[in-house]
Amino acid sequence: MIYIYKENYIPLKVLNIQSNQINLEGSKSLAEMLKNNKHLKIINLAGNPLGFRGVQSLCNSISLNSNILEELLLNYTKCNDYCCNDIYNMLITNTKLKVLSLIGNNFHNKGLDIILSSLKINTTLKSLSIGDNKNKNYKAFRNLSSYLKFNNSLISLDIKSSKIDDKTLVSLGKSLKNIKKLIYLNLIDNNLDYQSIIKFGLLIRKNNIINDVKMLLNKPTKDEIVCIKRCNPHIIFN
């Protein structure tokens, strides 16, 4: 049985071990520790070569055992589509996890869609970061609009550098105009054009909850950006 303590045997609440070459064996040890977790709330494993088996071990432990983990950061951990079902199961069974970050991994279209589909069922996740993955094209996000219609908890969604196309953006705008939870949306570096961003801005303009939509590194020129900001001041290009 593994316990992690600070000095004077005070239980640790935040475990930040990013970029430490933790692999499958280390993941298994952490998974075992999480079986008895009564104190740890945040784990940052970004930059460790966990691989899909390492992420599977962690997600299965979180799914099967009662613990209070609230944030799990798995950016750049070399996980891929083989662990998407495990991530999905974790998100639909765990009622404590509020923040999940999976930026910069090797998920493709099918895997990303599996993870995103958990938003139909999950009722507690507040922040999902899933951008900058290896998806081939926009198809990974073609169902996102329908998934979000069922979700009442998500506040922040990061899908930067995800090859989202203009049609998907407009569809997303149609679903977001009535959503009352989402505040922050990161769409940086998606190669979106002026017309689709204008349509998107008009669709969500009456939604007073969404107040930060990042659009840096898309297609609009400086003059077009001025028009977009007039259309919706919450769309940000810096």
Secondary structure, 3 states (H helix, E strand, C coil): CCCCECHHHCECCEEECCCCCCCHHHHHHHHHHHCCCCCCCEEECCCCCCHHHHHHHHHHHHHHCCCCCCEEECCCCCCEHHHHHHHHHHHHHCCCCCEEECCCCECCHHHHHHHHHHHHCCCCCCEEECCCCCCCCHHHHCCHHHHHCCCCCCCEEECCCCCCCHHHHHHHHHHHCCCCCCCEEECCCCCCCHHHHHHHHHHHCCCCCCCEEECCCCCCCHHHHHHHHHHCCCEECC
